[in-house]
Amino acid sequence: MLNLIISTIAFFIAAWWLNRYLDDMEIGKGMTRGMLVFVLASVVSWGTGSVVDWTQVKIEGPQPPSLASGDLTQILKAVQQAQMPMQP
C-alpha cells in the first residue's frame, strides 16, 4: 500500500517538474510533449515504487508465500466436492 501512495505522489511531482522544465526551455505544448511528460513521469513513478518495495523487503524481510497459492490438485478436489450434489 505504501508503494502505491509514494509512487503516485512521485508521478505527480515528476510531471509537474517536467512541465516546468519544458516550459523554461520554451518547448510548445502539444501531444508529443504531453506523451513525453507522461512516459517520463511513469518511469520515475515505477522506479520509485521499486525502491520502496526493495526498502520494505530489506527492513521487514521477505513476505511468506500466500496460502492461496496451494497445491493445484487440492484446489481441484475442493472444486469437485463443491460441485457434487448432496446425496440423501
N, CA, C and O atoms as a CHARMM CRD file, in Angstrom:
* protein
*
  352
    1    1 MET  N      0.82300  -1.18600   0.00000 PROA 1      0.00000
    2    1 MET  CA     0.00000   0.00000   0.00000 PROA 1      0.00000
    3    1 MET  C      0.87500   1.26100   0.00000 PROA 1      0.00000
    4    1 MET  O      0.58100   2.25100  -0.67100 PROA 1      0.00000
    5    2 LEU  N      1.94700   1.18500   0.76900 PROA 2      0.00000
    6    2 LEU  CA     2.87200   2.31700   0.81900 PROA 2      0.00000
    7    2 LEU  C      3.47100   2.57800  -0.56100 PROA 2      0.00000
    8    2 LEU  O      3.69100   3.72800  -0.94000 PROA 2      0.00000
    9    3 ASN  N      3.73300   1.50600  -1.31100 PROA 3      0.00000
   10    3 ASN  CA     4.27300   1.61100  -2.65600 PROA 3      0.00000
   11    3 ASN  C      3.33800   2.42700  -3.54400 PROA 3      0.00000
   12    3 ASN  O      3.78800   3.31300  -4.27000 PROA 3      0.00000
   13    4 LEU  N      2.04400   2.13500  -3.49000 PROA 4      0.00000
   14    4 LEU  CA     1.06300   2.83200  -4.32100 PROA 4      0.00000
   15    4 LEU  C      1.00000   4.32000  -3.99100 PROA 4      0.00000
   16    4 LEU  O      0.95400   5.15800  -4.89100 PROA 4      0.00000
   17    5 ILE  N      0.99900   4.64000  -2.72800 PROA 5      0.00000
   18    5 ILE  CA     0.89100   6.03900  -2.30100 PROA 5      0.00000
   19    5 ILE  C      2.12700   6.83300  -2.72300 PROA 5      0.00000
   20    5 ILE  O      2.00800   7.91300  -3.30100 PROA 5      0.00000
   21    6 ILE  N      3.30400   6.29800  -2.43500 PROA 6      0.00000
   22    6 ILE  CA     4.54000   7.02900  -2.73600 PROA 6      0.00000
   23    6 ILE  C      4.76200   7.14000  -4.24300 PROA 6      0.00000
   24    6 ILE  O      5.19800   8.18700  -4.72300 PROA 6      0.00000
   25    7 SER  N      4.47100   6.08000  -4.99600 PROA 7      0.00000
   26    7 SER  CA     4.67900   6.16000  -6.44500 PROA 7      0.00000
   27    7 SER  C      3.68300   7.11700  -7.10000 PROA 7      0.00000
   28    7 SER  O      4.02000   7.76400  -8.09200 PROA 7      0.00000
   29    8 THR  N      2.47100   7.21900  -6.56800 PROA 8      0.00000
   30    8 THR  CA     1.50600   8.18200  -7.10400 PROA 8      0.00000
   31    8 THR  C      1.97300   9.61600  -6.84500 PROA 8      0.00000
   32    8 THR  O      1.89600  10.46900  -7.72900 PROA 8      0.00000
   33    9 ILE  N      2.44800   9.86700  -5.65000 PROA 9      0.00000
   34    9 ILE  CA     2.97100  11.19800  -5.32600 PROA 9      0.00000
   35    9 ILE  C      4.17200  11.52200  -6.21200 PROA 9      0.00000
   36    9 ILE  O      4.30300  12.64300  -6.70500 PROA 9      0.00000
   37   10 ALA  N      5.05400  10.53000  -6.41100 PROA 10     0.00000
   38   10 ALA  CA     6.23400  10.74800  -7.26500 PROA 10     0.00000
   39   10 ALA  C      5.82900  11.03300  -8.70300 PROA 10     0.00000
   40   10 ALA  O      6.48600  11.83100  -9.37200 PROA 10     0.00000
   41   11 PHE  N      4.76400  10.40300  -9.20000 PROA 11     0.00000
   42   11 PHE  CA     4.29700  10.66000 -10.56500 PROA 11     0.00000
   43   11 PHE  C      3.89400  12.11900 -10.73100 PROA 11     0.00000
   44   11 PHE  O      4.31500  12.77900 -11.68100 PROA 11     0.00000
   45   12 PHE  N      3.07700  12.62500  -9.80600 PROA 12     0.00000
   46   12 PHE  CA     2.60500  13.99900  -9.94200 PROA 12     0.00000
   47   12 PHE  C      3.73200  15.01500  -9.77000 PROA 12     0.00000
   48   12 PHE  O      3.74900  16.03800 -10.45400 PROA 12     0.00000
   49   13 ILE  N      4.66800  14.74400  -8.86900 PROA 13     0.00000
   50   13 ILE  CA     5.80900  15.64600  -8.70300 PROA 13     0.00000
   51   13 ILE  C      6.67800  15.63900  -9.95800 PROA 13     0.00000
   52   13 ILE  O      7.11200  16.69600 -10.41500 PROA 13     0.00000
   53   14 ALA  N      6.93400  14.45200 -10.51800 PROA 14     0.00000
   54   14 ALA  CA     7.75500  14.36300 -11.72500 PROA 14     0.00000
   55   14 ALA  C      7.06700  15.04600 -12.90800 PROA 14     0.00000
   56   14 ALA  O      7.72400  15.73600 -13.68700 PROA 14     0.00000
   57   15 ALA  N      5.76100  14.86300 -13.05000 PROA 15     0.00000
   58   15 ALA  CA     5.03200  15.50300 -14.14700 PROA 15     0.00000
   59   15 ALA  C      5.06800  17.02000 -14.00400 PROA 15     0.00000
   60   15 ALA  O      5.25900  17.73200 -14.99000 PROA 15     0.00000
   61   16 TRP  N      4.88600  17.51600 -12.79000 PROA 16     0.00000
   62   16 TRP  CA     4.93500  18.95700 -12.54700 PROA 16     0.00000
   63   16 TRP  C      6.32000  19.51000 -12.87800 PROA 16     0.00000
   64   16 TRP  O      6.44100  20.53400 -13.55000 PROA 16     0.00000
   65   17 TRP  N      7.37200  18.82200 -12.39700 PROA 17     0.00000
   66   17 TRP  CA     8.73000  19.28300 -12.62600 PROA 17     0.00000
   67   17 TRP  C      9.08500  19.25500 -14.11700 PROA 17     0.00000
   68   17 TRP  O      9.69900  20.18900 -14.63200 PROA 17     0.00000
   69   18 LEU  N      8.69200  18.17500 -14.80400 PROA 18     0.00000
   70   18 LEU  CA     8.98600  18.07800 -16.23300 PROA 18     0.00000
   71   18 LEU  C      8.27100  19.16700 -17.02400 PROA 18     0.00000
   72   18 LEU  O      8.84700  19.73900 -17.94900 PROA 18     0.00000
   73   19 ASN  N      7.02800  19.45500 -16.67200 PROA 19     0.00000
   74   19 ASN  CA     6.30900  20.53500 -17.35700 PROA 19     0.00000
   75   19 ASN  C      6.99600  21.88100 -17.14700 PROA 19     0.00000
   76   19 ASN  O      7.14000  22.66100 -18.08800 PROA 19     0.00000
   77   20 ARG  N      7.41800  22.15100 -15.92400 PROA 20     0.00000
   78   20 ARG  CA     8.13300  23.41700 -15.66300 PROA 20     0.00000
   79   20 ARG  C      9.44700  23.46700 -16.42200 PROA 20     0.00000
   80   20 ARG  O      9.80200  24.50700 -16.97600 PROA 20     0.00000
   81   21 TYR  N     10.17500  22.35300 -16.45500 PROA 21     0.00000
   82   21 TYR  CA    11.45500  22.30400 -17.16500 PROA 21     0.00000
   83   21 TYR  C     11.25500  22.55000 -18.65700 PROA 21     0.00000
   84   21 TYR  O     12.01200  23.30000 -19.27300 PROA 21     0.00000
   85   22 LEU  N     10.23400  21.91900 -19.23800 PROA 22     0.00000
   86   22 LEU  CA     9.97800  22.11300 -20.66500 PROA 22     0.00000
   87   22 LEU  C      9.44200  23.50900 -20.95200 PROA 22     0.00000
   88   22 LEU  O      9.69000  24.05600 -22.02700 PROA 22     0.00000
   89   23 ASP  N      8.71000  24.09300 -20.00300 PROA 23     0.00000
   90   23 ASP  CA     8.27700  25.48500 -20.16400 PROA 23     0.00000
   91   23 ASP  C      9.47900  26.43200 -20.16900 PROA 23     0.00000
   92   23 ASP  O      9.52500  27.37300 -20.96100 PROA 23     0.00000
   93   24 ASP  N     10.44800  26.18500 -19.28600 PROA 24     0.00000
   94   24 ASP  CA    11.65000  27.01300 -19.23500 PROA 24     0.00000
   95   24 ASP  C     12.45300  26.91200 -20.53100 PROA 24     0.00000
   96   24 ASP  O     13.11400  27.87000 -20.93300 PROA 24     0.00000
   97   25 MET  N     12.39500  25.75200 -21.18200 PROA 25     0.00000
   98   25 MET  CA    13.08700  25.56700 -22.45500 PROA 25     0.00000
   99   25 MET  C     12.26500  26.11100 -23.62100 PROA 25     0.00000
  100   25 MET  O     12.70100  26.05800 -24.77100 PROA 25     0.00000
  101   26 GLU  N     11.07600  26.63600 -23.32100 PROA 26     0.00000
  102   26 GLU  CA    10.16100  27.21500 -24.30100 PROA 26     0.00000
  103   26 GLU  C      9.75600  26.21800 -25.38500 PROA 26     0.00000
  104   26 GLU  O      9.65700  26.56300 -26.56200 PROA 26     0.00000
  105   27 ILE  N      9.52600  24.98700 -24.96500 PROA 27     0.00000
  106   27 ILE  CA     9.01300  23.96600 -25.88000 PROA 27     0.00000
  107   27 ILE  C      7.49300  24.03500 -25.82800 PROA 27     0.00000
  108   27 ILE  O      6.90000  23.96700 -24.75200 PROA 27     0.00000
  109   28 GLY  N      6.86900  24.16900 -26.98200 PROA 28     0.00000
  110   28 GLY  CA     5.42300  24.34400 -27.06000 PROA 28     0.00000
  111   28 GLY  C      4.64900  23.13300 -26.56100 PROA 28     0.00000
  112   28 GLY  O      5.09400  21.99000 -26.66600 PROA 28     0.00000
  113   29 LYS  N      3.48200  23.42600 -26.01800 PROA 29     0.00000
  114   29 LYS  CA     2.63500  22.35600 -25.53300 PROA 29     0.00000
  115   29 LYS  C      1.96400  21.66700 -26.70600 PROA 29     0.00000
  116   29 LYS  O      1.53300  22.31400 -27.66000 PROA 29     0.00000
  117   30 GLY  N      1.88300  20.37800 -26.62500 PROA 30     0.00000
  118   30 GLY  CA     1.25800  19.59600 -27.68800 PROA 30     0.00000
  119   30 GLY  C      1.17500  18.14100 -27.27600 PROA 30     0.00000
  120   30 GLY  O      1.50600  17.78600 -26.14500 PROA 30     0.00000
  121   31 MET  N      0.73500  17.30700 -28.19200 PROA 31     0.00000
  122   31 MET  CA     0.55600  15.90400 -27.88000 PROA 31     0.00000
  123   31 MET  C      1.89400  15.20700 -27.63700 PROA 31     0.00000
  124   31 MET  O      1.99800  14.37100 -26.73900 PROA 31     0.00000
  125   32 THR  N      2.89700  15.53300 -28.40900 PROA 32     0.00000
  126   32 THR  CA     4.20700  14.90200 -28.23400 PROA 32     0.00000
  127   32 THR  C      4.79900  15.24800 -26.87500 PROA 32     0.00000
  128   32 THR  O      5.32900  14.37900 -26.18200 PROA 32     0.00000
  129   33 ARG  N      4.70900  16.50100 -26.50100 PROA 33     0.00000
  130   33 ARG  CA     5.22100  16.92000 -25.19400 PROA 33     0.00000
  131   33 ARG  C      4.43300  16.24900 -24.07200 PROA 33     0.00000
  132   33 ARG  O      5.01400  15.80100 -23.08400 PROA 33     0.00000
  133   34 GLY  N      3.12600  16.17900 -24.22300 PROA 34     0.00000
  134   34 GLY  CA     2.29800  15.52600 -23.20900 PROA 34     0.00000
  135   34 GLY  C      2.65300  14.06100 -23.04300 PROA 34     0.00000
  136   34 GLY  O      2.71800  13.56000 -21.92000 PROA 34     0.00000
  137   35 MET  N      2.88300  13.37000 -24.15300 PROA 35     0.00000
  138   35 MET  CA     3.27600  11.96100 -24.08500 PROA 35     0.00000
  139   35 MET  C      4.66000  11.80200 -23.45700 PROA 35     0.00000
  140   35 MET  O      4.89800  10.87200 -22.68800 PROA 35     0.00000
  141   36 LEU  N      5.57100  12.72200 -23.79400 PROA 36     0.00000
  142   36 LEU  CA     6.90800  12.67300 -23.21200 PROA 36     0.00000
  143   36 LEU  C      6.83700  12.83600 -21.69500 PROA 36     0.00000
  144   36 LEU  O      7.47300  12.08300 -20.95700 PROA 36     0.00000
  145   37 VAL  N      6.07400  13.80600 -21.23500 PROA 37     0.00000
  146   37 VAL  CA     5.92600  14.02900 -19.79600 PROA 37     0.00000
  147   37 VAL  C      5.29000  12.81100 -19.14100 PROA 37     0.00000
  148   37 VAL  O      5.73500  12.37900 -18.07800 PROA 37     0.00000
  149   38 PHE  N      4.25600  12.25200 -19.76300 PROA 38     0.00000
  150   38 PHE  CA     3.57900  11.08700 -19.19800 PROA 38     0.00000
  151   38 PHE  C      4.51600   9.88800 -19.07700 PROA 38     0.00000
  152   38 PHE  O      4.55900   9.23100 -18.03700 PROA 38     0.00000
  153   39 VAL  N      5.26600   9.60600 -20.14300 PROA 39     0.00000
  154   39 VAL  CA     6.16100   8.44800 -20.12900 PROA 39     0.00000
  155   39 VAL  C      7.28200   8.63700 -19.11100 PROA 39     0.00000
  156   39 VAL  O      7.58300   7.72000 -18.34700 PROA 39     0.00000
  157   40 LEU  N      7.89800   9.80800 -19.09200 PROA 40     0.00000
  158   40 LEU  CA     8.99400  10.03400 -18.14500 PROA 40     0.00000
  159   40 LEU  C      8.50400  10.03300 -16.69800 PROA 40     0.00000
  160   40 LEU  O      9.18300   9.50500 -15.81700 PROA 40     0.00000
  161   41 ALA  N      7.33300  10.61700 -16.44400 PROA 41     0.00000
  162   41 ALA  CA     6.77800  10.59800 -15.08800 PROA 41     0.00000
  163   41 ALA  C      6.39900   9.17800 -14.68400 PROA 41     0.00000
  164   41 ALA  O      6.53000   8.81500 -13.51500 PROA 41     0.00000
  165   42 SER  N      5.93400   8.37000 -15.63100 PROA 42     0.00000
  166   42 SER  CA     5.61100   6.96900 -15.33500 PROA 42     0.00000
  167   42 SER  C      6.86400   6.18200 -14.98200 PROA 42     0.00000
  168   42 SER  O      6.84600   5.35200 -14.07300 PROA 42     0.00000
  169   43 VAL  N      7.95700   6.44400 -15.70400 PROA 43     0.00000
  170   43 VAL  CA     9.22200   5.75500 -15.41200 PROA 43     0.00000
  171   43 VAL  C      9.72500   6.14100 -14.01700 PROA 43     0.00000
  172   43 VAL  O     10.18900   5.28600 -13.26300 PROA 43     0.00000
  173   44 VAL  N      9.63000   7.42300 -13.68300 PROA 44     0.00000
  174   44 VAL  CA    10.04000   7.87200 -12.34800 PROA 44     0.00000
  175   44 VAL  C      9.16200   7.21600 -11.28000 PROA 44     0.00000
  176   44 VAL  O      9.66400   6.78800 -10.24000 PROA 44     0.00000
  177   45 SER  N      7.86700   7.13900 -11.53100 PROA 45     0.00000
  178   45 SER  CA     6.93400   6.52800 -10.58900 PROA 45     0.00000
  179   45 SER  C      7.23600   5.03900 -10.40700 PROA 45     0.00000
  180   45 SER  O      7.23800   4.53000  -9.28600 PROA 45     0.00000
  181   46 TRP  N      7.48900   4.35200 -11.51300 PROA 46     0.00000
  182   46 TRP  CA     7.79800   2.92900 -11.45400 PROA 46     0.00000
  183   46 TRP  C      9.10400   2.69600 -10.67900 PROA 46     0.00000
  184   46 TRP  O      9.18500   1.79100  -9.84900 PROA 46     0.00000
  185   47 GLY  N     10.10500   3.50600 -10.95200 PROA 47     0.00000
  186   47 GLY  CA    11.37400   3.37900 -10.23500 PROA 47     0.00000
  187   47 GLY  C     11.22900   3.66200  -8.75100 PROA 47     0.00000
  188   47 GLY  O     11.83100   2.97900  -7.92200 PROA 47     0.00000
  189   48 THR  N     10.43800   4.65800  -8.41700 PROA 48     0.00000
  190   48 THR  CA    10.19400   4.97300  -7.00500 PROA 48     0.00000
  191   48 THR  C      9.48600   3.82200  -6.30900 PROA 48     0.00000
  192   48 THR  O      9.83300   3.46700  -5.18300 PROA 48     0.00000
  193   49 GLY  N      8.49900   3.24000  -6.97200 PROA 49     0.00000
  194   49 GLY  CA     7.79500   2.09200  -6.40200 PROA 49     0.00000
  195   49 GLY  C      8.72000   0.90700  -6.18800 PROA 49     0.00000
  196   49 GLY  O      8.60700   0.19800  -5.18800 PROA 49     0.00000
  197   50 SER  N      9.63900   0.68800  -7.12800 PROA 50     0.00000
  198   50 SER  CA    10.59900  -0.40700  -6.98300 PROA 50     0.00000
  199   50 SER  C     11.53700  -0.17300  -5.80400 PROA 50     0.00000
  200   50 SER  O     11.86100  -1.10300  -5.06600 PROA 50     0.00000
  201   51 VAL  N     11.96700   1.06400  -5.63200 PROA 51     0.00000
  202   51 VAL  CA    12.83100   1.39300  -4.49800 PROA 51     0.00000
  203   51 VAL  C     12.08500   1.18900  -3.17500 PROA 51     0.00000
  204   51 VAL  O     12.65800   0.68900  -2.20700 PROA 51     0.00000
  205   52 VAL  N     10.81200   1.57600  -3.13800 PROA 52     0.00000
  206   52 VAL  CA    10.01700   1.38500  -1.91900 PROA 52     0.00000
  207   52 VAL  C      9.87500  -0.09900  -1.61100 PROA 52     0.00000
  208   52 VAL  O     10.02100  -0.50500  -0.45800 PROA 52     0.00000
  209   53 ASP  N      9.59000  -0.92600  -2.63700 PROA 53     0.00000
  210   53 ASP  CA     9.48000  -2.36900  -2.42000 PROA 53     0.00000
  211   53 ASP  C     10.80000  -2.95200  -1.92800 PROA 53     0.00000
  212   53 ASP  O     10.81800  -3.74900  -0.99000 PROA 53     0.00000
  213   54 TRP  N     11.90300  -2.55700  -2.56000 PROA 54     0.00000
  214   54 TRP  CA    13.21100  -3.06900  -2.16600 PROA 54     0.00000
  215   54 TRP  C     13.52100  -2.69200  -0.71200 PROA 54     0.00000
  216   54 TRP  O     14.01000  -3.51700   0.06000 PROA 54     0.00000
  217   55 THR  N     13.23000  -1.43900  -0.34900 PROA 55     0.00000
  218   55 THR  CA    13.47700  -0.97600   1.01600 PROA 55     0.00000
  219   55 THR  C     12.61300  -1.73400   2.01800 PROA 55     0.00000
  220   55 THR  O     13.07800  -2.10200   3.09600 PROA 55     0.00000
  221   56 GLN  N     11.36500  -1.96200   1.65900 PROA 56     0.00000
  222   56 GLN  CA    10.46000  -2.66700   2.55800 PROA 56     0.00000
  223   56 GLN  C     10.92300  -4.10500   2.78800 PROA 56     0.00000
  224   56 GLN  O     10.82100  -4.61100   3.90500 PROA 56     0.00000
  225   57 VAL  N     11.43100  -4.77100   1.74200 PROA 57     0.00000
  226   57 VAL  CA    11.93700  -6.13300   1.90200 PROA 57     0.00000
  227   57 VAL  C     13.18800  -6.13000   2.76900 PROA 57     0.00000
  228   57 VAL  O     13.37400  -7.03100   3.58700 PROA 57     0.00000
  229   58 LYS  N     14.05000  -5.12600   2.60200 PROA 58     0.00000
  230   58 LYS  CA    15.26400  -5.05300   3.41600 PROA 58     0.00000
  231   58 LYS  C     14.93700  -4.81200   4.88600 PROA 58     0.00000
  232   58 LYS  O     15.62600  -5.33100   5.76400 PROA 58     0.00000
  233   59 ILE  N     13.90600  -4.04000   5.16100 PROA 59     0.00000
  234   59 ILE  CA    13.55300  -3.72200   6.55100 PROA 59     0.00000
  235   59 ILE  C     12.77400  -4.87200   7.19400 PROA 59     0.00000
  236   59 ILE  O     13.10900  -5.30600   8.29700 PROA 59     0.00000
  237   60 GLU  N     11.73500  -5.36800   6.51000 PROA 60     0.00000
  238   60 GLU  CA    10.84300  -6.36300   7.10200 PROA 60     0.00000
  239   60 GLU  C     11.22700  -7.79600   6.76500 PROA 60     0.00000
  240   60 GLU  O     10.77400  -8.71800   7.44400 PROA 60     0.00000
  241   61 GLY  N     12.03400  -8.01100   5.75600 PROA 61     0.00000
  242   61 GLY  CA    12.36200  -9.35200   5.30900 PROA 61     0.00000
  243   61 GLY  C     11.35100  -9.81000   4.26700 PROA 61     0.00000
  244   61 GLY  O     10.32000  -9.16600   4.07300 PROA 61     0.00000
  245   62 PRO  N     11.64500 -10.92600   3.59300 PROA 62     0.00000
  246   62 PRO  CA    10.72100 -11.40600   2.56100 PROA 62     0.00000
  247   62 PRO  C      9.39500 -11.85200   3.16300 PROA 62     0.00000
  248   62 PRO  O      9.34900 -12.39500   4.26700 PROA 62     0.00000
  249   63 GLN  N      8.31600 -11.61400   2.41700 PROA 63     0.00000
  250   63 GLN  CA     6.98800 -11.99100   2.87700 PROA 63     0.00000
  251   63 GLN  C      6.77400 -13.48400   2.66800 PROA 63     0.00000
  252   63 GLN  O      7.27800 -14.03900   1.69100 PROA 63     0.00000
  253   64 PRO  N      6.03200 -14.15800   3.56500 PROA 64     0.00000
  254   64 PRO  CA     5.76200 -15.58100   3.37600 PROA 64     0.00000
  255   64 PRO  C      4.84700 -15.78500   2.16900 PROA 64     0.00000
  256   64 PRO  O      4.07500 -14.89100   1.82100 PROA 64     0.00000
  257   65 PRO  N      4.92500 -16.95400   1.52900 PROA 65     0.00000
  258   65 PRO  CA     4.06200 -17.19200   0.37100 PROA 65     0.00000
  259   65 PRO  C      2.59000 -17.20600   0.77700 PROA 65     0.00000
  260   65 PRO  O      2.24500 -17.54400   1.90900 PROA 65     0.00000
  261   66 SER  N      1.74500 -16.83800  -0.15500 PROA 66     0.00000
  262   66 SER  CA     0.31000 -16.76300   0.10000 PROA 66     0.00000
  263   66 SER  C     -0.27200 -18.15700   0.27800 PROA 66     0.00000
  264   66 SER  O      0.19400 -19.12100  -0.33000 PROA 66     0.00000
  265   67 LEU  N     -1.28900 -18.25100   1.11300 PROA 67     0.00000
  266   67 LEU  CA    -1.96000 -19.53100   1.29700 PROA 67     0.00000
  267   67 LEU  C     -2.79400 -19.90100   0.07800 PROA 67     0.00000
  268   67 LEU  O     -3.09100 -21.07700  -0.13300 PROA 67     0.00000
  269   68 ALA  N     -3.17200 -18.92600  -0.71700 PROA 68     0.00000
  270   68 ALA  CA    -3.98300 -19.18200  -1.90500 PROA 68     0.00000
  271   68 ALA  C     -3.18100 -19.85900  -3.01100 PROA 68     0.00000
  272   68 ALA  O     -3.77200 -20.39000  -3.95100 PROA 68     0.00000
  273   69 SER  N     -1.86700 -19.85500  -2.92600 PROA 69     0.00000
  274   69 SER  CA    -1.05300 -20.46700  -3.97000 PROA 69     0.00000
  275   69 SER  C     -0.74300 -21.92000  -3.64600 PROA 69     0.00000
  276   69 SER  O      0.35300 -22.40400  -3.92700 PROA 69     0.00000
  277   70 GLY  N     -1.70800 -22.61600  -3.05400 PROA 70     0.00000
  278   70 GLY  CA    -1.52100 -24.01200  -2.65000 PROA 70     0.00000
  279   70 GLY  C     -1.42600 -24.94800  -3.82700 PROA 70     0.00000
  280   70 GLY  O     -1.38000 -24.53200  -4.98500 PROA 70     0.00000
  281   71 ASP  N     -1.39800 -26.23300  -3.49800 PROA 71     0.00000
  282   71 ASP  CA    -1.27200 -27.27400  -4.49400 PROA 71     0.00000
  283   71 ASP  C     -2.49500 -27.29300  -5.40700 PROA 71     0.00000
  284   71 ASP  O     -3.62800 -27.22500  -4.92900 PROA 71     0.00000
  285   72 LEU  N     -2.27500 -27.38200  -6.70400 PROA 72     0.00000
  286   72 LEU  CA    -3.36200 -27.34400  -7.68300 PROA 72     0.00000
  287   72 LEU  C     -4.29600 -28.53500  -7.52400 PROA 72     0.00000
  288   72 LEU  O     -5.50600 -28.39800  -7.70600 PROA 72     0.00000
  289   73 THR  N     -3.75700 -29.69800  -7.18700 PROA 73     0.00000
  290   73 THR  CA    -4.62200 -30.87300  -7.03100 PROA 73     0.00000
  291   73 THR  C     -5.58400 -30.70100  -5.86000 PROA 73     0.00000
  292   73 THR  O     -6.72700 -31.15100  -5.93400 PROA 73     0.00000
  293   74 GLN  N     -5.14200 -30.06200  -4.78600 PROA 74     0.00000
  294   74 GLN  CA    -6.02900 -29.81800  -3.65100 PROA 74     0.00000
  295   74 GLN  C     -7.13800 -28.84700  -4.03300 PROA 74     0.00000
  296   74 GLN  O     -8.27800 -29.00300  -3.59800 PROA 74     0.00000
  297   75 ILE  N     -6.81500 -27.86100  -4.83100 PROA 75     0.00000
  298   75 ILE  CA    -7.82100 -26.89000  -5.26900 PROA 75     0.00000
  299   75 ILE  C     -8.85600 -27.58000  -6.15400 PROA 75     0.00000
  300   75 ILE  O    -10.05600 -27.34500  -6.00800 PROA 75     0.00000
  301   76 LEU  N     -8.39100 -28.43800  -7.07800 PROA 76     0.00000
  302   76 LEU  CA    -9.31700 -29.14400  -7.96000 PROA 76     0.00000
  303   76 LEU  C    -10.22300 -30.08600  -7.17800 PROA 76     0.00000
  304   76 LEU  O    -11.40800 -30.19300  -7.49200 PROA 76     0.00000
  305   77 LYS  N     -9.69000 -30.77500  -6.15900 PROA 77     0.00000
  306   77 LYS  CA   -10.51700 -31.65400  -5.32600 PROA 77     0.00000
  307   77 LYS  C    -11.58300 -30.85500  -4.59100 PROA 77     0.00000
  308   77 LYS  O    -12.72600 -31.29900  -4.48800 PROA 77     0.00000
  309   78 ALA  N    -11.23000 -29.69700  -4.08400 PROA 78     0.00000
  310   78 ALA  CA   -12.19500 -28.86600  -3.36800 PROA 78     0.00000
  311   78 ALA  C    -13.29700 -28.39000  -4.30200 PROA 78     0.00000
  312   78 ALA  O    -14.46100 -28.32600  -3.90800 PROA 78     0.00000
  313   79 VAL  N    -12.93600 -28.05500  -5.53800 PROA 79     0.00000
  314   79 VAL  CA   -13.94300 -27.60600  -6.50400 PROA 79     0.00000
  315   79 VAL  C    -14.87000 -28.74700  -6.87900 PROA 79     0.00000
  316   79 VAL  O    -16.08000 -28.54900  -6.99600 PROA 79     0.00000
  317   80 GLN  N    -14.31700 -29.94400  -7.07000 PROA 80     0.00000
  318   80 GLN  CA   -15.14400 -31.10300  -7.42100 PROA 80     0.00000
  319   80 GLN  C    -16.09900 -31.45200  -6.28700 PROA 80     0.00000
  320   80 GLN  O    -17.25200 -31.79300  -6.54900 PROA 80     0.00000
  321   81 GLN  N    -15.66300 -31.38100  -5.06000 PROA 81     0.00000
  322   81 GLN  CA   -16.53500 -31.67800  -3.92700 PROA 81     0.00000
  323   81 GLN  C    -17.64900 -30.64400  -3.81600 PROA 81     0.00000
  324   81 GLN  O    -18.77100 -30.97200  -3.43200 PROA 81     0.00000
  325   82 ALA  N    -17.34200 -29.42200  -4.14700 PROA 82     0.00000
  326   82 ALA  CA   -18.35800 -28.37000  -4.06500 PROA 82     0.00000
  327   82 ALA  C    -19.40700 -28.53800  -5.16500 PROA 82     0.00000
  328   82 ALA  O    -20.55700 -28.13900  -4.98600 PROA 82     0.00000
  329   83 GLN  N    -19.02200 -29.12100  -6.29400 PROA 83     0.00000
  330   83 GLN  CA   -19.95000 -29.27500  -7.39700 PROA 83     0.00000
  331   83 GLN  C    -20.81000 -30.53200  -7.27800 PROA 83     0.00000
  332   83 GLN  O    -21.86300 -30.60300  -7.91200 PROA 83     0.00000
  333   84 MET  N    -20.40000 -31.51900  -6.49300 PROA 84     0.00000
  334   84 MET  CA   -21.17000 -32.76300  -6.35700 PROA 84     0.00000
  335   84 MET  C    -22.48100 -32.47300  -5.61200 PROA 84     0.00000
  336   84 MET  O    -22.49200 -31.75500  -4.61300 PROA 84     0.00000
  337   85 PRO  N    -23.58700 -33.04500  -6.11700 PROA 85     0.00000
  338   85 PRO  CA   -24.86700 -32.85600  -5.42800 PROA 85     0.00000
  339   85 PRO  C    -24.89800 -33.66400  -4.12100 PROA 85     0.00000
  340   85 PRO  O    -24.26400 -34.71100  -3.99700 PROA 85     0.00000
  341   86 MET  N    -25.63600 -33.15300  -3.18800 PROA 86     0.00000
  342   86 MET  CA   -25.79700 -33.82400  -1.88900 PROA 86     0.00000
  343   86 MET  C    -26.63600 -35.07700  -2.09200 PROA 86     0.00000
  344   86 MET  O    -27.68900 -35.01800  -2.72700 PROA 86     0.00000
  345   87 GLN  N    -26.18800 -36.20500  -1.56400 PROA 87     0.00000
  346   87 GLN  CA   -26.93500 -37.46000  -1.67900 PROA 87     0.00000
  347   87 GLN  C    -27.65300 -37.72800  -0.37400 PROA 87     0.00000
  348   87 GLN  O    -27.05900 -37.60300   0.69700 PROA 87     0.00000
  349   88 PRO  N    -28.95800 -38.10400  -0.44900 PROA 88     0.00000
  350   88 PRO  CA   -29.72100 -38.35200   0.79400 PROA 88     0.00000
  351   88 PRO  C    -29.39200 -39.64500   1.44900 PROA 88     0.00000
  352   88 PRO  O    -29.95900 -39.97000   2.49300 PROA 88     0.00000
